[in-house]
Amino acid sequence: NAERLAKGLREAGYEVASVNTNMVLVKVPPERISGIKAHLEKKDVLILPRPLLRLVTHLDVDAAGIDRARL
């Protein structure tokens, strides 16, 4: 799922800094941080917005959940 999330982030134009077992580090341009937070909140995904964002997948989140949360 982390790889699937990273792929979606790259397709959306984000720079993925690293992908580990269930974790993705993505670089977010400062001008996009507040928009990402608002977008994800509408999809019931909560984040602490930062320029280097750590996104962690969970074993109870399936591929459809990853796709739903895409940026």
All heavy atoms as a GROMACS GRO file, in nm:
protein
  549
    1ASN      N    1   0.081  -0.120   0.000
    1ASN     CA    2   0.000   0.000   0.000
    1ASN      C    3   0.085   0.126   0.000
    1ASN      O    4   0.046   0.227  -0.058
    1ASN     CB    5  -0.096   0.000   0.118
    1ASN     CG    6  -0.217  -0.088   0.093
    1ASN    OD1    7  -0.257  -0.110  -0.021
    1ASN    ND2    8  -0.274  -0.138   0.200
    2ALA      N    9   0.200   0.123   0.066
    2ALA     CA   10   0.287   0.240   0.066
    2ALA      C   11   0.336   0.268  -0.076
    2ALA      O   12   0.341   0.384  -0.119
    2ALA     CB   13   0.404   0.220   0.161
    3GLU      N   14   0.369   0.164  -0.149
    3GLU     CA   15   0.412   0.183  -0.289
    3GLU      C   16   0.298   0.240  -0.373
    3GLU      O   17   0.320   0.326  -0.458
    3GLU     CB   18   0.460   0.051  -0.349
    3GLU     CG   19   0.594   0.005  -0.296
    3GLU     CD   20   0.711   0.092  -0.340
    3GLU    OE1   21   0.698   0.170  -0.437
    3GLU    OE2   22   0.816   0.083  -0.275
    4ARG      N   23   0.176   0.193  -0.350
    4ARG     CA   24   0.060   0.243  -0.425
    4ARG      C   25   0.039   0.391  -0.394
    4ARG      O   26   0.011   0.471  -0.482
    4ARG     CB   27  -0.063   0.161  -0.386
    4ARG     CG   28  -0.187   0.195  -0.463
    4ARG     CD   29  -0.305   0.110  -0.412
    4ARG     NE   30  -0.413   0.114  -0.507
    4ARG     CZ   31  -0.430   0.028  -0.605
    4ARG    NH1   32  -0.346  -0.073  -0.621
    4ARG    NH2   33  -0.533   0.038  -0.688
    5LEU      N   34   0.050   0.427  -0.267
    5LEU     CA   35   0.036   0.566  -0.226
    5LEU      C   36   0.145   0.652  -0.289
    5LEU      O   37   0.118   0.760  -0.342
    5LEU     CB   38   0.041   0.576  -0.073
    5LEU     CG   39   0.029   0.715  -0.013
    5LEU    CD1   40  -0.100   0.784  -0.055
    5LEU    CD2   41   0.038   0.706   0.139
    6ALA      N   42   0.268   0.605  -0.286
    6ALA     CA   43   0.379   0.680  -0.345
    6ALA      C   44   0.358   0.701  -0.494
    6ALA      O   45   0.383   0.810  -0.547
    6ALA     CB   46   0.511   0.607  -0.320
    7LYS      N   47   0.310   0.600  -0.562
    7LYS     CA   48   0.284   0.611  -0.706
    7LYS      C   49   0.180   0.720  -0.733
    7LYS      O   50   0.196   0.804  -0.821
    7LYS     CB   51   0.235   0.477  -0.761
    7LYS     CG   52   0.207   0.479  -0.910
    7LYS     CD   53   0.163   0.340  -0.958
    7LYS     CE   54   0.146   0.338  -1.108
    7LYS     NZ   55   0.010   0.361  -1.152
    8GLY      N   56   0.073   0.720  -0.655
    8GLY     CA   57  -0.031   0.822  -0.670
    8GLY      C   58   0.021   0.962  -0.643
    8GLY      O   59  -0.014   1.058  -0.712
    9LEU      N   60   0.107   0.973  -0.543
    9LEU     CA   61   0.166   1.104  -0.511
    9LEU      C   62   0.255   1.153  -0.625
    9LEU      O   63   0.249   1.270  -0.663
    9LEU     CB   64   0.247   1.095  -0.381
    9LEU     CG   65   0.164   1.079  -0.254
    9LEU    CD1   66   0.251   1.031  -0.140
    9LEU    CD2   67   0.094   1.209  -0.220
   10ARG      N   68   0.334   1.064  -0.680
   10ARG     CA   69   0.420   1.102  -0.794
   10ARG      C   70   0.335   1.145  -0.913
   10ARG      O   71   0.366   1.245  -0.978
   10ARG     CB   72   0.511   0.986  -0.831
   10ARG     CG   73   0.622   0.961  -0.732
   10ARG     CD   74   0.716   0.850  -0.780
   10ARG     NE   75   0.809   0.812  -0.676
   10ARG     CZ   76   0.800   0.699  -0.605
   10ARG    NH1   77   0.706   0.609  -0.630
   10ARG    NH2   78   0.888   0.674  -0.510
   11GLU      N   79   0.228   1.071  -0.940
   11GLU     CA   80   0.140   1.105  -1.051
   11GLU      C   81   0.073   1.240  -1.030
   11GLU      O   82   0.040   1.309  -1.127
   11GLU     CB   83   0.034   0.997  -1.070
   11GLU     CG   84   0.090   0.868  -1.126
   11GLU     CD   85  -0.011   0.754  -1.126
   11GLU    OE1   86  -0.124   0.770  -1.075
   11GLU    OE2   87   0.025   0.645  -1.177
   12ALA      N   88   0.054   1.280  -0.904
   12ALA     CA   89  -0.006   1.409  -0.872
   12ALA      C   90   0.099   1.522  -0.870
   12ALA      O   91   0.066   1.636  -0.842
   12ALA     CB   92  -0.078   1.402  -0.738
   13GLY      N   93   0.224   1.487  -0.900
   13GLY     CA   94   0.328   1.588  -0.909
   13GLY      C   95   0.408   1.615  -0.783
   13GLY      O   96   0.482   1.713  -0.776
   14TYR      N   97   0.395   1.527  -0.684
   14TYR     CA   98   0.471   1.544  -0.560
   14TYR      C   99   0.603   1.468  -0.568
   14TYR      O  100   0.612   1.365  -0.634
   14TYR     CB  101   0.391   1.495  -0.440
   14TYR     CG  102   0.272   1.580  -0.410
   14TYR    CD1  103   0.148   1.552  -0.465
   14TYR    CD2  104   0.284   1.692  -0.329
   14TYR    CE1  105   0.038   1.633  -0.440
   14TYR    CE2  106   0.175   1.773  -0.303
   14TYR     CZ  107   0.053   1.743  -0.359
   14TYR     OH  108  -0.056   1.822  -0.334
   15GLU      N  109   0.701   1.518  -0.496
   15GLU     CA  110   0.830   1.450  -0.486
   15GLU      C  111   0.827   1.357  -0.365
   15GLU      O  112   0.811   1.401  -0.250
   15GLU     CB  113   0.943   1.550  -0.469
   15GLU     CG  114   1.079   1.485  -0.459
   15GLU     CD  115   1.191   1.585  -0.434
   15GLU    OE1  116   1.170   1.706  -0.453
   15GLU    OE2  117   1.299   1.539  -0.395
   16VAL      N  118   0.839   1.228  -0.390
   16VAL     CA  119   0.843   1.129  -0.283
   16VAL      C  120   0.988   1.113  -0.239
   16VAL      O  121   1.074   1.076  -0.318
   16VAL     CB  122   0.783   0.994  -0.330
   16VAL    CG1  123   0.800   0.888  -0.222
   16VAL    CG2  124   0.637   1.012  -0.368
   17ALA      N  125   1.014   1.144  -0.112
   17ALA     CA  126   1.150   1.138  -0.059
   17ALA      C  127   1.193   0.995  -0.028
   17ALA      O  128   1.308   0.959  -0.051
   17ALA     CB  129   1.162   1.225   0.066
   18SER      N  130   1.100   0.914   0.024
   18SER     CA  131   1.132   0.774   0.051
   18SER      C  132   1.005   0.694   0.073
   18SER      O  133   0.900   0.748   0.107
   18SER     CB  134   1.225   0.761   0.172
   18SER     OG  135   1.157   0.794   0.291
   19VAL      N  136   1.018   0.564   0.052
   19VAL     CA  137   0.909   0.469   0.076
   19VAL      C  138   0.968   0.356   0.159
   19VAL      O  139   1.066   0.295   0.120
   19VAL     CB  140   0.852   0.412  -0.056
   19VAL    CG1  141   0.739   0.315  -0.027
   19VAL    CG2  142   0.806   0.523  -0.148
   20ASN      N  143   0.908   0.332   0.274
   20ASN     CA  144   0.947   0.220   0.360
   20ASN      C  145   0.825   0.131   0.379
   20ASN      O  146   0.716   0.166   0.336
   20ASN     CB  147   1.001   0.272   0.493
   20ASN     CG  148   1.128   0.352   0.473
   20ASN    OD1  149   1.221   0.305   0.411
   20ASN    ND2  150   1.129   0.475   0.523
   21THR      N  151   0.840   0.024   0.447
   21THR     CA  152   0.738  -0.079   0.460
   21THR      C  153   0.594  -0.026   0.454
   21THR      O  154   0.517  -0.065   0.370
   21THR     CB  155   0.759  -0.159   0.589
   21THR    OG1  156   0.892  -0.208   0.590
   21THR    CG2  157   0.660  -0.272   0.602
   22ASN      N  158   0.558   0.063   0.543
   22ASN     CA  159   0.422   0.118   0.543
   22ASN      C  160   0.423   0.270   0.555
   22ASN      O  161   0.324   0.330   0.593
   22ASN     CB  162   0.339   0.057   0.656
   22ASN     CG  163   0.386   0.102   0.793
   22ASN    OD1  164   0.504   0.131   0.813
   22ASN    ND2  165   0.296   0.106   0.887
   23MET      N  166   0.534   0.331   0.519
   23MET     CA  167   0.552   0.473   0.538
   23MET      C  168   0.602   0.540   0.410
   23MET      O  169   0.688   0.487   0.341
   23MET     CB  170   0.655   0.496   0.648
   23MET     CG  171   0.637   0.621   0.725
   23MET     SD  172   0.757   0.637   0.861
   23MET     CE  173   0.782   0.473   0.919
   24VAL      N  174   0.545   0.658   0.381
   24VAL     CA  175   0.588   0.737   0.266
   24VAL      C  176   0.622   0.877   0.315
   24VAL      O  177   0.543   0.939   0.386
   24VAL     CB  178   0.475   0.747   0.160
   24VAL    CG1  179   0.518   0.832   0.043
   24VAL    CG2  180   0.434   0.608   0.113
   25LEU      N  181   0.741   0.925   0.280
   25LEU     CA  182   0.779   1.063   0.309
   25LEU      C  183   0.768   1.140   0.178
   25LEU      O  184   0.827   1.101   0.077
   25LEU     CB  185   0.921   1.071   0.362
   25LEU     CG  186   0.945   1.012   0.500
   25LEU    CD1  187   1.093   1.019   0.536
   25LEU    CD2  188   0.863   1.085   0.604
   26VAL      N  189   0.691   1.248   0.181
   26VAL     CA  190   0.667   1.325   0.060
   26VAL      C  191   0.697   1.473   0.087
   26VAL      O  192   0.664   1.525   0.193
   26VAL     CB  193   0.522   1.305   0.009
   26VAL    CG1  194   0.420   1.348   0.111
   26VAL    CG2  195   0.500   1.375  -0.122
   27LYS      N  196   0.763   1.536  -0.008
   27LYS     CA  197   0.792   1.679   0.002
   27LYS      C  198   0.674   1.757  -0.054
   27LYS      O  199   0.630   1.732  -0.165
   27LYS     CB  200   0.920   1.712  -0.074
   27LYS     CG  201   1.042   1.650  -0.011
   27LYS     CD  202   1.167   1.689  -0.085
   27LYS     CE  203   1.289   1.624  -0.021
   27LYS     NZ  204   1.413   1.662  -0.090
   28VAL      N  205   0.626   1.851   0.025
   28VAL     CA  206   0.509   1.930  -0.013
   28VAL      C  207   0.549   2.077  -0.024
   28VAL      O  208   0.599   2.135   0.072
   28VAL     CB  209   0.396   1.915   0.091
   28VAL    CG1  210   0.275   1.995   0.050
   28VAL    CG2  211   0.360   1.768   0.111
   29PRO      N  212   0.530   2.137  -0.141
   29PRO     CA  213   0.559   2.280  -0.154
   29PRO      C  214   0.474   2.360  -0.055
   29PRO      O  215   0.355   2.328  -0.035
   29PRO     CB  216   0.520   2.312  -0.298
   29PRO     CG  217   0.520   2.182  -0.369
   29PRO     CD  218   0.481   2.080  -0.265
   30PRO      N  219   0.532   2.461   0.008
   30PRO     CA  220   0.459   2.537   0.111
   30PRO      C  221   0.323   2.589   0.065
   30PRO      O  222   0.227   2.589   0.142
   30PRO     CB  223   0.554   2.653   0.144
   30PRO     CG  224   0.689   2.602   0.106
   30PRO     CD  225   0.668   2.509  -0.009
   31GLU      N  226   0.313   2.628  -0.060
   31GLU     CA  227   0.186   2.684  -0.109
   31GLU      C  228   0.076   2.578  -0.125
   31GLU      O  229  -0.041   2.611  -0.144
   31GLU     CB  230   0.207   2.758  -0.242
   31GLU     CG  231   0.249   2.672  -0.356
   31GLU     CD  232   0.400   2.649  -0.366
   31GLU    OE1  233   0.477   2.686  -0.276
   31GLU    OE2  234   0.441   2.591  -0.469
   32ARG      N  235   0.110   2.451  -0.116
   32ARG     CA  236   0.011   2.344  -0.131
   32ARG      C  237  -0.030   2.280   0.001
   32ARG      O  238  -0.125   2.201   0.005
   32ARG     CB  239   0.065   2.235  -0.225
   32ARG     CG  240   0.084   2.287  -0.367
   32ARG     CD  241   0.132   2.181  -0.460
   32ARG     NE  242   0.019   2.096  -0.503
   32ARG     CZ  243   0.033   1.998  -0.590
   32ARG    NH1  244   0.150   1.969  -0.642
   32ARG    NH2  245  -0.072   1.926  -0.625
   33ILE      N  246   0.037   2.314   0.110
   33ILE     CA  247   0.013   2.246   0.237
   33ILE      C  248  -0.130   2.263   0.286
   33ILE      O  249  -0.196   2.166   0.320
   33ILE     CB  250   0.114   2.292   0.344
   33ILE    CG1  251   0.254   2.241   0.308
   33ILE    CG2  252   0.074   2.241   0.482
   33ILE    CD1  253   0.364   2.291   0.397
   34SER      N  254  -0.182   2.385   0.289
   34SER     CA  255  -0.318   2.405   0.343
   34SER      C  256  -0.423   2.339   0.253
   34SER      O  257  -0.523   2.286   0.302
   34SER     CB  258  -0.348   2.553   0.362
   34SER     OG  259  -0.345   2.621   0.238
   35GLY      N  260  -0.401   2.338   0.122
   35GLY     CA  261  -0.494   2.273   0.031
   35GLY      C  262  -0.499   2.123   0.051
   35GLY      O  263  -0.605   2.061   0.044
   36ILE      N  264  -0.384   2.064   0.077
   36ILE     CA  265  -0.377   1.919   0.101
   36ILE      C  266  -0.453   1.884   0.228
   36ILE      O  267  -0.530   1.789   0.231
   36ILE     CB  268  -0.231   1.872   0.111
   36ILE    CG1  269  -0.167   1.876  -0.026
   36ILE    CG2  270  -0.222   1.733   0.172
   36ILE    CD1  271  -0.019   1.851  -0.022
   37LYS      N  272  -0.432   1.963   0.332
   37LYS     CA  273  -0.501   1.937   0.459
   37LYS      C  274  -0.652   1.942   0.438
   37LYS      O  275  -0.724   1.851   0.479
   37LYS     CB  276  -0.458   2.039   0.564
   37LYS     CG  277  -0.518   2.016   0.700
   37LYS     CD  278  -0.465   2.119   0.799
   37LYS     CE  279  -0.505   2.095   0.941
   37LYS     NZ  280  -0.643   2.071   0.970
   38ALA      N  281  -0.702   2.045   0.371
   38ALA     CA  282  -0.846   2.058   0.348
   38ALA      C  283  -0.900   1.943   0.262
   38ALA      O  284  -1.006   1.888   0.291
   38ALA     CB  285  -0.875   2.192   0.282
   39HIS      N  286  -0.826   1.908   0.158
   39HIS     CA  287  -0.868   1.799   0.069
   39HIS      C  288  -0.880   1.667   0.145
   39HIS      O  289  -0.979   1.596   0.132
   39HIS     CB  290  -0.767   1.785  -0.046
   39HIS     CG  291  -0.789   1.666  -0.132
   39HIS    ND1  292  -0.886   1.663  -0.230
   39HIS    CD2  293  -0.730   1.544  -0.133
   39HIS    CE1  294  -0.884   1.544  -0.289
   39HIS    NE2  295  -0.790   1.471  -0.233
   40LEU      N  296  -0.779   1.635   0.224
   40LEU     CA  297  -0.780   1.508   0.296
   40LEU      C  298  -0.884   1.505   0.407
   40LEU      O  299  -0.943   1.401   0.434
   40LEU     CB  300  -0.641   1.477   0.349
   40LEU     CG  301  -0.538   1.440   0.241
   40LEU    CD1  302  -0.400   1.423   0.302
   40LEU    CD2  303  -0.579   1.316   0.166
   41GLU      N  304  -0.908   1.618   0.472
   41GLU     CA  305  -1.011   1.621   0.577
   41GLU      C  306  -1.147   1.586   0.520
   41GLU      O  307  -1.228   1.521   0.585
   41GLU     CB  308  -1.015   1.758   0.645
   41GLU     CG  309  -0.903   1.777   0.744
   41GLU     CD  310  -0.903   1.913   0.809
   41GLU    OE1  311  -0.978   2.004   0.764
   41GLU    OE2  312  -0.827   1.931   0.905
   42LYS      N  313  -1.175   1.628   0.396
   42LYS     CA  314  -1.302   1.593   0.331
   42LYS      C  315  -1.314   1.443   0.310
   42LYS      O  316  -1.424   1.391   0.294
   42LYS     CB  317  -1.313   1.664   0.196
   42LYS     CG  318  -1.332   1.813   0.206
   42LYS     CD  319  -1.337   1.875   0.068
   42LYS     CE  320  -1.332   2.025   0.078
   42LYS     NZ  321  -1.318   2.088  -0.053
   43LYS      N  322  -1.202   1.373   0.308
   43LYS     CA  323  -1.200   1.228   0.287
   43LYS      C  324  -1.175   1.154   0.418
   43LYS      O  325  -1.138   1.037   0.418
   43LYS     CB  326  -1.093   1.194   0.183
   43LYS     CG  327  -1.125   1.254   0.047
   43LYS     CD  328  -1.012   1.232  -0.049
   43LYS     CE  329  -1.046   1.292  -0.183
   43LYS     NZ  330  -1.117   1.199  -0.269
   44ASP      N  331  -1.192   1.224   0.531
   44ASP     CA  332  -1.173   1.166   0.665
   44ASP      C  333  -1.032   1.117   0.690
   44ASP      O  334  -1.010   1.020   0.762
   44ASP     CB  335  -1.274   1.053   0.692
   44ASP     CG  336  -1.417   1.104   0.693
   44ASP    OD1  337  -1.438   1.216   0.743
   44ASP    OD2  338  -1.507   1.033   0.645
   45VAL      N  339  -0.934   1.186   0.631
   45VAL     CA  340  -0.793   1.157   0.655
   45VAL      C  341  -0.735   1.279   0.725
   45VAL      O  342  -0.741   1.390   0.672
   45VAL     CB  343  -0.716   1.129   0.524
   45VAL    CG1  344  -0.568   1.109   0.551
   45VAL    CG2  345  -0.775   1.009   0.451
   46LEU      N  346  -0.683   1.260   0.844
   46LEU     CA  347  -0.628   1.372   0.921
   46LEU      C  348  -0.477   1.373   0.910
   46LEU      O  349  -0.412   1.269   0.916
   46LEU     CB  350  -0.669   1.359   1.068
   46LEU     CG  351  -0.819   1.356   1.093
   46LEU    CD1  352  -0.847   1.338   1.241
   46LEU    CD2  353  -0.888   1.480   1.040
   47ILE      N  354  -0.420   1.492   0.893
   47ILE     CA  355  -0.275   1.507   0.884
   47ILE      C  356  -0.232   1.628   0.966
   47ILE      O  357  -0.311   1.717   0.994
   47ILE     CB  358  -0.226   1.526   0.738
   47ILE    CG1  359  -0.279   1.655   0.678
   47ILE    CG2  360  -0.260   1.406   0.653
   47ILE    CD1  361  -0.211   1.698   0.550
   48LEU      N  362  -0.105   1.628   1.002
   48LEU     CA  363  -0.039   1.747   1.055
   48LEU      C  364   0.041   1.802   0.937
   48LEU      O  365   0.142   1.742   0.898
   48LEU     CB  366   0.054   1.711   1.171
   48LEU     CG  367  -0.016   1.659   1.296
   48LEU    CD1  368   0.088   1.609   1.396
   48LEU    CD2  369  -0.102   1.766   1.357
   49PRO      N  370  -0.006   1.909   0.876
   49PRO     CA  371   0.058   1.958   0.754
   49PRO      C  372   0.199   2.011   0.778
   49PRO      O  373   0.221   2.092   0.868
   49PRO     CB  374  -0.036   2.069   0.707
   49PRO     CG  375  -0.111   2.110   0.828
   49PRO     CD  376  -0.116   1.992   0.920
   50ARG      N  377   0.293   1.959   0.698
   50ARG     CA  378   0.434   1.999   0.707
   50ARG      C  379   0.496   1.990   0.569
   50ARG      O  380   0.447   1.916   0.483
   50ARG     CB  381   0.507   1.905   0.801
   50ARG     CG  382   0.451   1.908   0.941
   50ARG     CD  383   0.555   1.861   1.041
   50ARG     NE  384   0.515   1.902   1.173
   50ARG     CZ  385   0.467   1.820   1.264
   50ARG    NH1  386   0.454   1.693   1.238
   50ARG    NH2  387   0.435   1.865   1.382
   51PRO      N  388   0.608   2.060   0.548
   51PRO     CA  389   0.676   2.052   0.418
   51PRO      C  390   0.730   1.912   0.387
   51PRO      O  391   0.738   1.874   0.271
   51PRO     CB  392   0.791   2.152   0.431
   51PRO     CG  393   0.750   2.245   0.540
   51PRO     CD  394   0.666   2.163   0.634
   52LEU      N  395   0.768   1.836   0.489
   52LEU     CA  396   0.806   1.696   0.470
   52LEU      C  397   0.701   1.614   0.544
   52LEU      O  398   0.702   1.606   0.667
   52LEU     CB  399   0.946   1.666   0.523
   52LEU     CG  400   0.994   1.523   0.497
   52LEU    CD1  401   1.002   1.494   0.347
   52LEU    CD2  402   1.129   1.500   0.560
   53LEU      N  403   0.609   1.559   0.469
   53LEU     CA  404   0.493   1.493   0.525
   53LEU      C  405   0.517   1.343   0.534
   53LEU      O  406   0.558   1.280   0.436
   53LEU     CB  407   0.373   1.522   0.435
   53LEU     CG  408   0.234   1.493   0.484
   53LEU    CD1  409   0.204   1.568   0.613
   53LEU    CD2  410   0.134   1.532   0.377
   54ARG      N  411   0.494   1.286   0.651
   54ARG     CA  412   0.508   1.142   0.670
   54ARG      C  413   0.368   1.081   0.668
   54ARG      O  414   0.284   1.112   0.753
   54ARG     CB  415   0.575   1.111   0.804
   54ARG     CG  416   0.597   0.961   0.824
   54ARG     CD  417   0.661   0.935   0.956
   54ARG     NE  418   0.558   0.947   1.060
   54ARG     CZ  419   0.568   0.894   1.180
   54ARG    NH1  420   0.676   0.829   1.216
   54ARG    NH2  421   0.471   0.908   1.267
   55LEU      N  422   0.342   0.999   0.569
   55LEU     CA  423   0.213   0.932   0.556
   55LEU      C  424   0.233   0.784   0.588
   55LEU      O  425   0.323   0.720   0.532
   55LEU     CB  426   0.160   0.949   0.413
   55LEU     CG  427   0.144   1.095   0.369
   55LEU    CD1  428   0.109   1.101   0.222
   55LEU    CD2  429   0.039   1.166   0.452
   56VAL      N  430   0.151   0.732   0.676
   56VAL     CA  431   0.166   0.593   0.720
   56VAL      C  432   0.039   0.516   0.685
   56VAL      O  433  -0.070   0.558   0.720
   56VAL     CB  434   0.192   0.586   0.873
   56VAL    CG1  435   0.208   0.442   0.918
   56VAL    CG2  436   0.313   0.670   0.910
   57THR      N  437   0.057   0.404   0.615
   57THR     CA  438  -0.057   0.319   0.584
   57THR      C  439  -0.079   0.224   0.702
   57THR      O  440   0.010   0.200   0.783
   57THR     CB  441  -0.033   0.240   0.455
   57THR    OG1  442   0.082   0.156   0.471
   57THR    CG2  443  -0.012   0.333   0.337
   58HIS      N  444  -0.198   0.171   0.710
   58HIS     CA  445  -0.236   0.083   0.820
   58HIS      C  446  -0.287  -0.048   0.763
   58HIS      O  447  -0.346  -0.050   0.654
   58HIS     CB  448  -0.345   0.152   0.903
   58HIS     CG  449  -0.380   0.079   1.027
   58HIS    ND1  450  -0.473  -0.022   1.030
   58HIS    CD2  451  -0.335   0.092   1.153
   58HIS    CE1  452  -0.484  -0.068   1.153
   58HIS    NE2  453  -0.402   0.000   1.229
   59LEU      N  454  -0.268  -0.156   0.835
   59LEU     CA  455  -0.307  -0.287   0.784
   59LEU      C  456  -0.457  -0.297   0.755
   59LEU      O  457  -0.500  -0.380   0.675
   59LEU     CB  458  -0.262  -0.399   0.878
   59LEU     CG  459  -0.324  -0.404   1.017
   59LEU    CD1  460  -0.442  -0.500   1.019
   59LEU    CD2  461  -0.220  -0.452   1.116
   60ASP      N  462  -0.538  -0.214   0.818
   60ASP     CA  463  -0.682  -0.216   0.794
   60ASP      C  464  -0.724  -0.127   0.677
   60ASP      O  465  -0.843  -0.117   0.648
   60ASP     CB  466  -0.758  -0.174   0.919
   60ASP     CG  467  -0.747  -0.277   1.031
   60ASP    OD1  468  -0.732  -0.396   0.999
   60ASP    OD2  469  -0.752  -0.238   1.149
   61VAL      N  470  -0.629  -0.062   0.613
   61VAL     CA  471  -0.659   0.021   0.496
   61VAL      C  472  -0.621  -0.058   0.372
   61VAL      O  473  -0.506  -0.098   0.355
   61VAL     CB  474  -0.581   0.155   0.500
   61VAL    CG1  475  -0.607   0.236   0.375
   61VAL    CG2  476  -0.617   0.234   0.625
   62ASP      N  477  -0.720  -0.081   0.286
   62ASP     CA  478  -0.694  -0.160   0.165
   62ASP      C  479  -0.660  -0.068   0.046
   62ASP      O  480  -0.655   0.054   0.060
   62ASP     CB  481  -0.813  -0.250   0.132
   62ASP     CG  482  -0.942  -0.173   0.111
   62ASP    OD1  483  -0.939  -0.049   0.098
   62ASP    OD2  484  -1.048  -0.238   0.106
   63ALA      N  485  -0.638  -0.128  -0.069
   63ALA     CA  486  -0.600  -0.051  -0.188
   63ALA      C  487  -0.707   0.052  -0.224
   63ALA      O  488  -0.675   0.164  -0.264
   63ALA     CB  489  -0.576  -0.146  -0.305
   64ALA      N  490  -0.833   0.018  -0.207
   64ALA     CA  491  -0.942   0.113  -0.236
   64ALA      C  492  -0.934   0.234  -0.143
   64ALA      O  493  -0.959   0.348  -0.186
   64ALA     CB  494  -1.077   0.045  -0.224
   65GLY      N  495  -0.897   0.211  -0.019
   65GLY     CA  496  -0.880   0.322   0.076
   65GLY      C  497  -0.765   0.413   0.037
   65GLY      O  498  -0.774   0.535   0.050
   66ILE      N  499  -0.657   0.354  -0.012
   66ILE     CA  500  -0.544   0.433  -0.059
   66ILE      C  501  -0.587   0.518  -0.178
   66ILE      O  502  -0.560   0.638  -0.184
   66ILE     CB  503  -0.426   0.341  -0.100
   66ILE    CG1  504  -0.374   0.263   0.020
   66ILE    CG2  505  -0.314   0.420  -0.168
   66ILE    CD1  506  -0.307   0.345   0.127
   67ASP      N  507  -0.659   0.458  -0.271
   67ASP     CA  508  -0.704   0.532  -0.389
   67ASP      C  509  -0.800   0.644  -0.351
   67ASP      O  510  -0.796   0.753  -0.408
   67ASP     CB  511  -0.772   0.437  -0.489
   67ASP     CG  512  -0.673   0.340  -0.551
   67ASP    OD1  513  -0.551   0.364  -0.544
   67ASP    OD2  514  -0.719   0.240  -0.608
   68ARG      N  515  -0.886   0.622  -0.254
   68ARG     CA  516  -0.981   0.722  -0.211
   68ARG      C  517  -0.912   0.845  -0.152
   68ARG      O  518  -0.958   0.957  -0.166
   68ARG     CB  519  -1.078   0.662  -0.109
   68ARG     CG  520  -1.196   0.753  -0.081
   68ARG     CD  521  -1.284   0.699   0.029
   68ARG     NE  522  -1.213   0.727   0.154
   68ARG     CZ  523  -1.206   0.644   0.256
   68ARG    NH1  524  -1.265   0.528   0.252
   68ARG    NH2  525  -1.140   0.675   0.364
   69ALA      N  526  -0.800   0.823  -0.086
   69ALA     CA  527  -0.730   0.932  -0.019
   69ALA      C  528  -0.630   1.005  -0.108
   69ALA      O  529  -0.568   1.100  -0.065
   69ALA     CB  530  -0.655   0.877   0.103
   70ARG      N  531  -0.619   0.962  -0.232
   70ARG     CA  532  -0.520   1.023  -0.322
   70ARG      C  533  -0.537   1.174  -0.327
   70ARG      O  534  -0.646   1.226  -0.320
   70ARG     CB  535  -0.533   0.966  -0.462
   70ARG     CG  536  -0.476   0.824  -0.467
   70ARG     CD  537  -0.486   0.766  -0.599
   70ARG     NE  538  -0.400   0.839  -0.692
   70ARG     CZ  539  -0.374   0.798  -0.815
   70ARG    NH1  540  -0.427   0.688  -0.859
   70ARG    NH2  541  -0.296   0.868  -0.892
   71LEU      N  542  -0.425   1.240  -0.342
   71LEU     CA  543  -0.423   1.386  -0.338
   71LEU      C  544  -0.470   1.444  -0.468
   71LEU      O  545  -0.429   1.437  -0.570
   71LEU     CB  546  -0.282   1.436  -0.305
   71LEU     CG  547  -0.227   1.382  -0.174
   71LEU    CD1  548  -0.084   1.429  -0.154
   71LEU    CD2  549  -0.312   1.430  -0.058
   0.00000   0.00000   0.00000
